[in-house]
């Protein structure tokens, strides 16, 4: 029996013996659904300048620049489908084993797979809202406006600025989501970390919070992270492959 097979068997046993499981997911779980992780070579952040929240508010020119990137991003989000890793987490929640998913992702794929207990640290890109009156639209509706030439969409009711319901650079993290995530991480007995480099603060602190609370950690990520030394098991294979194997 090779080391990989031994680790998978032991990790499956660990999962089976755990009753308060929390998952922490990053962009790596969604790349297998065809979505870019933004930071990769040729990704959106290499081809577009990041427009901060303050810049978005400041000028029409900045908003056109912001929405030009979104116009390229949105079709991929709308076409993406959950992959086996997403479905495995949905199965764990259905069985009553998974308490929460804490996610850095804005793609809504966990919900599409069937998960209901999802804490979105960075909001969602599947809806957009007026910053003045809070009227909300689906992102598909906003995409139609962008493609029709409305390059800086404003609210039909109050003429306020429309922005995706995501947390932009320079924008405060959602207080309620952060509190829920800290509580979930601190109270779990197993944390599954899937597809994050654990480099973005403060989100990267949740595996540490779980570890300090006595939880075991299973990491599934293509590359090393600053917290690998805390993990009981660390896998660099495909998230779909590992999660499907752990939940069979």
Secondary structure per residue as TSV (DSSP state, phi and psi in degrees):
chain	resnum	aa	ss	phi	psi
A	1	X	-	360.0	123.3
A	2	X	-	-80.4	171.1
A	3	X	H	-61.4	-42.4
A	4	X	H	-60.2	-47.3
A	5	X	H	-62.2	-41.1
A	6	X	H	-61.8	-44.7
A	7	X	H	-65.2	-41.6
A	8	X	H	-61.0	-45.1
A	9	X	H	-61.9	-43.9
A	10	X	H	-69.7	-37.9
A	11	X	H	-67.2	-36.3
A	12	X	H	-65.2	-40.9
A	13	X	H	-63.6	-41.9
A	14	X	H	-60.6	-44.4
A	15	X	H	-63.3	-42.4
A	16	X	H	-63.8	-32.1
A	17	X	H	-88.4	-4.7
A	18	X	-	-94.0	143.6
A	19	X	S	-119.4	-12.8
A	20	X	S	-127.0	74.3
A	21	X	E	-91.3	136.1
A	22	X	E	-126.4	138.3
A	23	X	E	-106.5	142.9
A	24	X	E	-121.8	118.9
A	25	X	E	-121.1	146.5
A	26	X	-	-125.9	-169.0
A	27	X	G	-59.4	-26.7
A	28	X	G	-62.2	-25.4
A	29	X	G	-74.1	-24.6
A	30	X	T	-95.8	-14.1
A	31	X	G	-62.5	-28.5
A	32	X	G	-76.0	-6.0
A	33	X	G	-99.4	7.1
A	34	X	T	93.5	6.9
A	35	X	-	-92.8	141.4
A	36	X	-	-71.3	149.7
A	37	X	-	-90.8	11.2
A	38	X	S	71.4	-45.4
A	39	X	S	-84.3	-15.5
A	40	X	S	-67.1	162.3
A	41	X	T	-59.8	127.6
A	42	X	T	84.6	-0.6
A	43	X	S	-70.7	173.3
A	44	X	H	-59.7	-36.6
A	45	X	H	-72.7	-16.2
A	46	X	H	-83.3	-27.1
A	47	X	H	-100.6	-15.7
A	48	X	S	-128.6	144.5
A	49	X	-	-74.5	140.7
A	50	X	-	-74.9	121.9
A	51	X	-	-95.3	116.7
A	52	X	-	-72.6	166.3
A	53	X	H	-60.1	-41.9
A	54	X	H	-64.3	-38.9
A	55	X	H	-68.0	-38.5
A	56	X	H	-58.0	-43.3
A	57	X	H	-71.0	-26.6
A	58	X	H	-77.2	-35.5
A	59	X	-	-154.1	152.1
A	60	X	H	-59.0	-41.6
A	61	X	H	-60.5	-45.4
A	62	X	H	-64.2	-37.8
A	63	X	H	-68.4	-37.0
A	64	X	H	-61.4	-41.5
A	65	X	H	-63.9	-43.2
A	66	X	H	-61.2	-49.6
A	67	X	H	-70.7	-23.0
A	68	X	H	-65.2	-37.6
A	69	X	H	-69.0	-43.4
A	70	X	H	-62.1	-38.2
A	71	X	H	-59.5	-34.7
A	72	X	H	-77.1	-32.5
A	73	X	H	-77.1	-39.5
A	74	X	H	-60.6	-44.7
A	75	X	H	-56.5	-38.6
A	76	X	H	-64.2	-39.3
A	77	X	H	-64.1	-41.7
A	78	X	H	-69.7	-28.7
A	79	X	H	-90.9	-16.2
A	80	X	-	-68.0	145.3
A	81	X	-	-122.8	146.9
A	82	X	-	-58.1	144.9
A	83	X	-	-104.2	178.1
A	84	X	H	-56.0	-29.0
A	85	X	H	-67.2	-42.1
A	86	X	H	-62.0	-45.0
A	87	X	H	-66.1	-33.2
A	88	X	H	-64.8	-39.7
A	89	X	H	-67.6	-37.2
A	90	X	H	-63.5	-38.2
A	91	X	H	-64.0	-41.7
A	92	X	H	-64.0	-38.0
A	93	X	H	-68.6	-40.5
A	94	X	H	-61.6	-34.4
A	95	X	T	-79.5	-5.3
A	96	X	T	83.6	9.9
A	97	X	-	-91.3	-35.8
A	98	X	E	-91.0	119.2
A	99	X	E	-82.8	-42.1
A	100	X	E	-154.3	156.0
A	101	X	E	-113.3	125.9
A	102	X	E	-100.5	119.0
A	103	X	E	-127.5	143.0
A	104	X	-	-86.8	-8.8
A	105	X	-	-81.9	154.3
A	106	X	-	-119.4	15.7
A	107	X	S	-95.8	-8.5
A	108	X	-	70.7	10.6
A	109	X	H	-71.5	-30.0
A	110	X	H	-62.1	-43.7
A	111	X	H	-67.1	-38.4
A	112	X	H	-62.2	-32.0
A	113	X	H	-76.2	-17.8
A	114	X	T	122.0	-4.5
A	115	X	-	-72.7	138.9
A	116	X	-	-112.4	-26.5
A	117	X	-	-96.3	66.9
A	118	X	E	-110.2	124.7
A	119	X	E	-102.5	111.3
A	120	X	E	-96.1	102.4
A	121	X	T	-67.0	-32.6
A	122	X	T	-110.6	18.6
A	123	X	E	77.5	-160.3
A	124	X	E	-135.0	145.3
A	125	X	E	-97.7	8.6
A	126	X	E	-88.8	-9.9
A	127	X	E	-136.3	162.7
A	128	X	E	-137.4	150.5
A	129	X	E	-135.3	156.1
A	130	X	E	-74.8	130.0
A	131	X	T	-73.6	-11.6
A	132	X	T	-98.6	-52.9
A	133	X	T	-109.4	-3.0
A	134	X	-	70.4	10.4
A	135	X	-	-59.1	139.2
A	136	X	E	-120.0	147.0
A	137	X	E	-130.7	157.3
A	138	X	E	-71.6	152.0
A	139	X	H	-67.1	-24.4
A	140	X	H	-64.5	-37.8
A	141	X	H	-65.5	-41.1
A	142	X	H	-67.7	-37.5
A	143	X	H	-60.6	-39.6
A	144	X	H	-61.2	-39.6
A	145	X	H	-66.3	-41.7
A	146	X	H	-61.8	-45.1
A	147	X	H	-69.3	-22.0
A	148	X	T	-85.1	-0.2
A	149	X	T	104.3	2.9
A	150	X	-	-85.2	87.9
A	151	X	S	-82.3	-10.4
A	152	X	S	-140.4	73.8
A	153	X	-	-63.7	136.1
A	154	X	B	-119.9	160.3
A	155	X	-	-64.5	135.1
A	156	X	T	-69.2	-25.8
A	157	X	T	-88.3	-48.1
A	158	X	T	-121.1	-0.9
A	159	X	-	67.8	18.0
A	160	X	-	-73.0	167.4
A	161	X	B	-73.6	138.3
A	162	X	E	-99.5	136.6
A	163	X	E	-142.9	142.2
A	164	X	E	-56.0	151.1
A	165	X	E	-80.9	47.2
A	166	X	E	-110.1	162.1
A	167	X	-	-91.9	112.5
A	168	X	-	-86.4	163.8
A	169	X	T	-59.9	130.9
A	170	X	T	92.4	-4.7
A	171	X	S	-103.1	144.0
A	172	X	-	-66.2	143.6
A	173	X	-	-67.4	147.2
A	174	X	-	-67.9	120.0
A	175	X	H	-61.6	-46.4
A	176	X	H	-63.1	-43.7
A	177	X	H	-63.6	-40.5
A	178	X	H	-64.9	-41.7
A	179	X	H	-64.3	-42.3
A	180	X	H	-63.1	-40.8
A	181	X	H	-66.4	-43.9
A	182	X	H	-60.4	-43.3
A	183	X	H	-63.7	-43.3
A	184	X	H	-64.3	-45.5
A	185	X	H	-65.0	-38.9
A	186	X	H	-71.5	-23.9
A	187	X	H	-104.4	-2.8
A	188	X	-	-81.1	159.4
A	189	X	S	-105.0	-10.2
A	190	X	E	-148.8	130.0
A	191	X	E	-114.6	123.2
A	192	X	E	-96.6	111.8
A	193	X	E	-98.8	116.8
A	194	X	E	-125.9	114.1
A	195	X	S	76.5	36.0
A	196	X	-	-131.1	140.5
A	197	X	-	-78.6	-10.2
A	198	X	S	56.4	41.4
A	199	X	-	-109.4	-16.0
A	200	X	S	-93.1	121.5
A	201	X	T	-92.6	151.2
A	202	X	T	-89.2	2.7
A	203	X	G	-59.5	-30.8
A	204	X	G	-70.5	-3.8
A	205	X	G	-83.1	-13.7
A	206	X	H	-67.5	-38.9
A	207	X	H	-59.7	-37.2
A	208	X	H	-66.1	-41.7
A	209	X	H	-60.4	-43.3
A	210	X	H	-63.1	-44.6
A	211	X	H	-61.4	-43.7
A	212	X	H	-66.1	-24.8
A	213	X	T	-84.4	1.0
A	214	X	T	97.3	6.1
A	215	X	-	-78.6	151.8
A	216	X	E	-82.3	153.1
A	217	X	E	-122.4	132.8
A	218	X	E	-120.1	118.3
A	219	X	E	-101.7	133.3
A	220	X	E	-129.5	101.3
A	221	X	-	-156.0	143.4
A	222	X	S	-64.7	-30.5
A	223	X	S	-122.4	167.2
A	224	X	-	-68.9	155.3
A	225	X	-	-126.4	164.0
A	226	X	T	-66.9	-12.3
A	227	X	T	-113.6	16.0
A	228	X	G	-57.5	-31.3
A	229	X	G	-67.2	-15.5
A	230	X	G	-88.4	-15.7
A	231	X	-	-76.8	138.3
A	232	X	S	-69.7	-42.0
A	233	X	E	-136.2	141.7
A	234	X	E	-134.5	121.7
A	235	X	E	-117.4	138.1
A	236	X	-	-108.8	8.0
A	237	X	S	-81.7	178.6
A	238	X	-	-55.4	136.2
A	239	X	H	-60.9	-40.1
A	240	X	H	-61.8	-44.4
A	241	X	H	-62.2	-49.0
A	242	X	H	-67.2	-47.3
A	243	X	H	-66.0	-37.9
A	244	X	H	-64.2	-40.9
A	245	X	H	-68.9	-40.5
A	246	X	H	-67.2	-28.3
A	247	X	H	-105.3	4.8
A	248	X	-	-63.3	360.0
